[in-house]
Amino acid sequence: MLGALAALALLGAAPGCGGGGDSGNAPQAAETIDQFAQRFKEASDAAVEGRCDVVRKFNRKAAITIFCGKQAKGLYDGFHVTGAEAFGSAGIVDYTDAEAPKGATAVAALDDKGVYRLVSSLILSRPAPGSARFSARQVGTEPDDETAREEIVNRFITAIRKKDCDTYFQLGLTPTQNKKNECRIEFDPKTKVQPQLAEDPSAEPVSLGGTQAFGFYGLSSNPGHYRTIVLVPGPPGGDPKYLALTFRAQ
């Protein structure tokens, strides 16, 4: 769906993380995941019809955006929600449309106002050669490998805290494949990510649950910062098994 499904590296957003041992800084939800699913459908329908003001409103603060008008033709036609499920500050929406007639899953995370924003979308019914096969509908499925997820998310956070570029780039779902540039951006004090984690050594990711393909974590750090971490299936061959992306709420 979203013009970036074939290249998940384009899904980076508000890079970073934040932890504190619990999810105490998480924003309070101002809408349900079902309400977000309805907004998602309305925006997709509007995109096909060329009502771009609706699409722009939906895209606000989103990590990835949906196209509108001519670019949307053949992608979002016949959009239909098949299920939705919340995981703390994260949530998923299973759907079908012209691009994914057998199903796809969108991932959302709460912003600072408690509104869900689109952060990822993946057509699991169309895996790349050599990739693991996942259910096209993720709602109600059980986590695939929680041990591997815990290891990866903790290594990912430690890599940011210690400015370990090699590990960060290996485990992060970055917008580009320019390792030097991605690490420079992630560790830049202006992003506030690395300094926050370095100044709060007790900040640790807390599991929010997950599905067969996705893992969700909350990361609070002092003073008052919060990020949702999403683990998505890794590259063909399964090394690493998952890649991490984050969405900053506070």
Beta strands, then each sheet from edge to edge (+ up, - down):
strand 1: 80-87
strand 2: 90-96
strand 3: 104-110
strand 4: 116-122
strand 5: 206-210
strand 6: 215-221
strand 7: 225-233
strand 8: 242-248
sheet 1: 1+ 2- 3+ 4-
sheet 2: 5+ 6- 7+ 8-
end
